[in-house]
Structure formats: C-alpha cells, structure tokens
Amino acid sequence: MAPALPDGDPAPDDGALPPHVADGASQPVFGVYVHVPFCATRCGYCDFNTYTVDQTGSASLAGYARSVAQEVELAARVLTDAQVPARQVATVFFGGGTPTLLPVGDLAAVLDTVRSTWGLAPNAEVTVEANPDTVTAQSLAALAAAGFTRVSFGMQSAVPHVLATLGRSHDPDQVPRVVRWAREAGLRCSVDLVYGTPGESLKDWACSVAAALDMGVEHLSAYALTVEPGTAMGGQVQRGALPAPDVDLQAQMYEIVDDAASAAGLHWYEISSWSTPGDECRHNLGYWHGEDWWGIGPGAHSHVGGVRWWNAKHPRTWADALAHGRSPAAGRETLRPDQGVAERIMLEVRLRDGLPLTVLSPAARQAVAGLIADGLAEPSAALRRQSPAVVLTRTGRLLADRVVRALTFDL
C-alpha cells in the first residue's frame, strides 16, 4: 500500500500557481521527473505508488505516453501564465515503478515531448530506472539513440535467497549482462542495492557489494531496508513470519559498502550514494539542493519557486483529469520561511559538500561544536576559512537524524 498523500491546501483545477513563484524560481536549474507507476509484480517491501497491469488495465499502460504529453502541455501553460522565466531542462528522470515496461518508442516520445516543449540544456542528464529483466541490448541501444544518457538498474542483491525474500523476480546473473549492454550502448550505469533484508548476513551483503563493484559501474546507491506498514513484508514482520531488520547489523553493512566503494574509486557524495568524480546523479542533487522540478505522473510531487504540490495517486484518476483539461494536482502548499530552512538543513546535511554554516541560526551554530566533539561532524569543514560547513563523518552519516534534530531544535 502506497503512503497517503500529504495534507495541504486544495489545488485549483487549472493548476495555476500563485504570482510569487516567479520570484522564487529565479534559479536557472529546472528538472523534470516522470513517474511510471507500472510493475509486472509488486515487491513485498515496496510502498511506492506503483500498480500492476492487472490493477489498472492494459489501457492505462497503452495510453500513458499520451497522458504524460497532456501534463507537459499543462505544465508549460501554467509556468508561462505564472511568468516563470523560461528555462531549459537540465535533468530528466524516469522513475517508478518500472519505466522500462513501457515500449522504448513511448519513452522516446515522452522525452521528445519534454525536449520540444522546454528544450534540453547542453549535456542534459536523462536517466531511466530499469529492472534487469525488462531490457535487452537492442532496447538499451534504442534508449541511447533517443537521447537517454544514464540507466539505473534495480539490482538490490546478488544473493538469490535475499532476492526471494524481497520478492524480486530477476536472475542475479542477468545484472552483469545488462550493465555490459548499457555500456556498449554508451549509457552511464548505476546500480541500486538494499541492505538489511531479513535473513541477509554480512557475508551475503559483502558478496552483493563486490558483485556490484566488479561490474565497474560509475554510480552505486545503497539503501537500508525499512519495513513499511501496509506492505506484504510489513504483514510478515507483524505476524512474526520474518524478523524486523537489525539496525546494528545495517550499520555494519553501511560501513562495508562505504569501505568497498571507496577502495573501488567511488566516493560518497550523499549519504546513500557513491560515484566516480563527475558521475553523481545530478537530478537527485537537484532535490537535495531544493531546486525546481515538475513531477509528471500519478502521485508525482513538484516544486517551483517555494510552492510544492502533488498529483492524484491512481493512474486512472490522474489520466481522467488531464483528459478533461484539468490539473491532476490533489493538493499543494507554500513553504513558510522556517519550513524552507528546516528542509534545507535536512537535505543539504546529507551531502559531502555539507551544509553552509550561514544557513543556521546563532543557536544552531553553537550546537555544531557539540556535533564535532561527539565525532558526528568534521572539524576541518566547520573551521575552513572559505565556505565553512557542517560535513558529516561516517558516524554522523549513520546518525544523520540526530544531527538534523540538533540543528533544527529552534525552528
């Protein structure tokens, strides 16, 4: 079960944004996120806004690119009416779900729609997420020819029994093949891993990390498994059929991936992400830096000029609104100044570049000394002459929530 949408103010049927967004949207960076909510099967741990074809009907899948084009048209009209400065798209990210369940022609058509509407910036980053069993050498080559530059594979684990517990359907032996095909097509490659699955040992995890790095990928993400209420795995844990993840074991697993990635030449640039220099995911960096993006698709979230909104969750509700000329937005909010500061702290403290001390209140700056004394923040970053910042140590990365609480206590 996907999480409920946030509370917020009603969104107007025409999607119109308040006039002040033009002032807040002065930054040049603009991204587009395209949510493709379809999956062949639903993984037991997943609480994303995803649906199997049985839940939505094949018509939803077949008409998806057309509905996306309608939302792009609406977005262009809304931004123009709000007098938001025209900006080329710096990054496009197709996430899901499983975007590669759509035909390559549909994915290419969506990218063409974005390109023809706003234009793509020089060296734009265009990413598609993919399950390893939904691509071929031919489809990856076609994506590259269409203008995609990067593919992120949902590997999760190299160990069969771990994949089985997660409910993943792909053969782990397929992952090196698809990475090779992507490289041959000229695509940059990332793989995603999940650690702390019930029954996963440290040896299992080290095996998965080694398998991922042995493929020579430029980017690696590793996420601690969180068991969410309402998911199949959540029910198994509640019934006692599976043990809950062990947070101490997960901390050891984080240290394993951090050491191994660094040894392989990939360095952390965000708590859960490692890359070779220049191969960071620029789209995700846009989120962490609070930049503007328009999120397209069911349940997708957007942010422009300090206003945030989110779409109706179900594909049919979303598509029906667009078909009748209405915005699919289900609600929105304008961030108060204190909310904006709190979110900036929460997001930027996750980054290797750190959180500038100038963002903090005088009282929060006083708390930085305590974080350094506790080994959670690097002293050299806080004391440097130019751009002093809070940069987390590895222990700080493991205890990032504690750091955020210390820096936002007076907001």
N, C-alpha and C positions, 0 to 999 in steps of 0.2 A: 504494500500500500504506500503510495507516494505521500509525502508530508503535506499537510494543509497549506494553502496559500496564506501569506501574512495578512494581518489586519491592516486596513488602510482606508483612505478616502475613496469614494466612488470615482471611476474614470469616465469621462464623457464619451458618448457614443462615437463622436467623430475623432477621438484620440487627441484633441487639441491640447497643447502644452501651455502652461502659463507664460506670460511675456518675459518673466525674469530669467528663463532658461537661456536666452540669447546671451546674457551677460555671463552666466556660469559656464557656457560652452565655448569659451574663448580659446581653450587649449586646442592645438592642431590635431591631436591624435583622435581617431574615430575608428571603432571596431564594429564588426557585425558577427553576432552569434546566431547560428541556425540550428535549432533543436529538432532532431529527427527522432520521434519517440517510439519507433517500432523496433521490436526484438523478435527473433524466432522463438525463443523461450525466455522466461523470466528467471533470472538467477535468484537463489534463495535469500541472499543477503541484501539485494538491491532495493532501495526505497526511492529511486529516481522516478521521474514522471515518464514511465515507459509502459507500452502496451504490446501485447502480441497481436498478430494479424487477426486471430480468432476474436479478440476483444473489440476490434474496430472495423473489421471487414476489409476485404481487399480493395474496395473503392477508396478508402482513406489513403492507402498506400499509393494507388494509381494516380490519384489527383493531388498528391502532396505538393509537387513542384508548382502546380498552378496556384494553389493556395498561398505558398510562400511568395510567389510573384505578386500576388494581391497585397500581402502585407508589406513588401518592399515598396510598392506603389503608394500605399497609405503612409508609410514612414517618410518617404520623400516629400509628400504633400504636407505632412504635419511639421516637419523640420523647416520647410520653406515658409509656411504660414507663421511659424514662431520666430522667423528671421534669424534662425541659427546659421552662422556662417557656413558656407559650402566647404566641405572637407572631403578629400579622397579617403577611401577606406584603407587603413594601414594593415589591418589583420582581419581575416575571416576564419571562423572556427565552426566546423560542422560537428556537433556532439550529439550524444544520445543517451539511451537507445543505441541503435546500430545503424549509423548513416549509410553504410555500405550494403544494407538491404535494399536501398533504392538503386535502380539501374544507373550505371555511370552516366548515361545520357541525361537523366534527371538531375544528378548532382552537378554536371557541367552546365545545364540550363539555369540552375539556381545561381551558380557563380557568374554566368553571363549576365543574369538579371542585375546582380549587385554591381558588376563592372559597368554595365550600360547606364545604370541609374546614378551612381556616385563617382565612378572611376576608381581604379586601384592605384594606390601610391606606388612609385618605383620600389622594387624589391619588397612588395607586399608579401606577408606571410599568409598562406592559405592552408589550413590544417583540416584533415578529416580523421575522425576516430574510426577504427575498424576492428571487428573481431577477426582473428586469424583464419577462420573457416568461411569468411564471406568475400574473400578476394582471390584473384588469380593474377598471374603475371600480366595477362592481357588487360585486365581491368585496372591494375595499378599503372600500367603504361598509358592507358587512356586518361586516367585522372591527371597524370603529369602533363599530358598533351593539352588538357583542358585548362591548365593553369594552377593546379594544386602543387604546393611546394613541400608538403610535410604530411606524414601519416603517423598516427599514434595508435599502436596496437595494444589491445587489452589482453596482456599475457597472464597477469595475476599470479601464476605459479608455473614452475616446470615439473611439479610433482603430481602424478595422477591422482593420488588419494586426496590431496588438498583441493585440486580442481573439482573432484567429485563432491566434496563437502560444500564447496562454493556453488555447485550447480552449473559449472562452466562446461560447455559442450565441445570445445575444440581439443584436438590432439596436440599435446605439447611439442611433439616433433614437427608440427607444421610451422611453428613460430620462426625458427631459423630460415625456413624456405621463404616465407612471405617477406621477411626482412631483406633477404637477398634479392628477391624480385623487386622490392621497392627501391633498393639501392641501384639496381640495374636500370630502373626507370628514371633515376635522377632525383628521387624523393629523399628528403631527410627523414630519419626514423627516430621514434621514441617508443618505449615500451612502458606499460603501467604494471606495477606489482602490488599485491595486497599481502600484508603480514599479520600474523596473529590468528589465523584461521584455527578453529578448534581441531586439535589433533596434529597441528603442524609443529614439528620440532625445530630446534636451532639448526640441526643438520639439514632438514628439509629446506629451510629458508636460505641457508648458505648455498645450497645447490641451485635454488631458483635465481639468486642474485648472480652467481657465477655464470649460469646459463645465459642470463640477460646480457651481462657484460661481455661474454665471449663472442656475442654477435657483433660487437663493435658499434653499437648504437651511439648516436650523439647525445641522446637525452634519455633520462630514466626518472620515473616518478614512482614513489613507494608510499603507500597509504596504510595506516593502521586500521584493521578491520573494526568497525563499530557495528554492533548488533542493534538494529533499529526496531522499535515496536511495530507490529503490523506486518513485518516481513515473515516469510516462511522460516527463516533461520531464527528470527525472534521468537516464534512459537516453539521451535525445537529447544531453544535455551530455556524458555519459561517452563516447559514440561520436564526439563531435566534430561532430554534426549541428547543434548550437546552441552558441553561446559561453556561458560562465558569466556571470552578472551582474557588472558592473563596479562595485565598491564605491565608487570615487571618483565615478563618474557618479551613483550612487544618492545620495551625499552632496549633490551639486549639486541633484538632484531634490528632496531634502528641503528644501533652502533655498528652492527655487522655491515649493513648496506652502506653506511657513511664511509667506513674504512675501505670497503671494497671499491666503491665508486671513485673515491679519491685516488686510490692506487692505480685505477684504470685511466686516470686523467679527466674524470668527470668531477666537477666541484659543485658543492651545494650553492644555489643562488636563491632558494626559497626552501622553507623547512622540509617539504616533501619532494623536492625536485633537485636533480643534479644534471649538469650538462658540460660539454666541452665549451671553451670560450667562444661566444658568438652564436651558440646554438640554443640559447634559452628560448622558452616559449614566449614570444612577445605578446601574444594575445592574452595569456594569463597574467603577464606582468601589467597589462593594462588594467585588469581587475584590481590587482594589488596596489596600484598607484591611483586608483579612483578615477580613471579616465572614462570617457564617454563611449557607450556602445548601445546598439539597438539589438535586442534579443528577439528573434523571429521564431515562431512555432508555439505549440501548446505548452503552457506553463513557463515560457521563457521570461526572464527578467531583463529589464533595460535600465540604463542610467544616462541621462543627458542633463547637464547644467544644474546638478543638485536635485533633480526630480527623478524618482525611481518608480517604476511600475512593472506589473506582471500580468501575463496573459492567462486567460481561462485554461484550465488544465487539460480537459478532454479534447482529443483531436476533432471530434465532430462539432463540439461547441465552438471551438476556435475557427474551424473552416466555415461553419454556417454564418458566423458573424461577418467574416470577410466577404463571403458570397453575397451578403445583403448590404454591403457597403458600410459596415460598422467596424469600429475598432474592436479587436478581441481582448483588449485590456480588461482585467477583472478588478483592478484596484491600483492605487498609487499613493505615494507620499512625497512630501518635500522635506528634505533633511534639515533639521534645526542646526545651528552652528555647533552646539555641543555634541550632537549626534555625528556630525561630519568629522569633528576632531576625534571622537571615540573610535569611529570606524577607521580613520587613517592610522591611529595607533595600533589597532588590532591587526590591520593588514600589513602595514609597512614594517612593523617589527619582525615580521616573518622573513624579511628579505636580507640577503647577505650585505647589501649596501646599507641596511639599517634604517632606523627612524631618526630623522634630524631632531636634535635636542630643542630646536626652535619651535617645534610643534607643541612641546609640553608646557604646562603651567609651571610657575615657580615651585609650587609644592611638589609636583610630579618630578621636576628636575632634581629635587632633593632626594627623591626615592631612588634615583639612579645609583647613587653611591652604595646604597644597601644591596642593590642587584649585583653590583661589581663585587662587593665583599662576599656575597653568597655564591660567587662563581657563575652567575647567570648571564652576565654581560661582559664584553671585552673592555678592559680599562683603556687600552690604546685608542679605541674608536671614540670613546667619550672624551678623551683628553686631546685629540688631534687638533691642530691649530685651525685648519680649514674644515668646514662641514662636520663638526662633532656630532656623533650619532650614537644611538643605542644599537649595538650589534650583538646578537645572541651568541654565547658559547654553545658547545654541543649540549651541555647540561641545560642551558637556557632554552634550547630548541625543544628539549624533552619536557620542559616545564613552561612552555610559552604562555599558557593560560594564566599562570601565576604572575608572570611578568606583566601581562596586559592588565590584570587586576591592580597591580602596584602602580601602574602609570595612568589609570583612569579613575582612581578612587574618588577624586574630587569633581568629576563631571556629572 
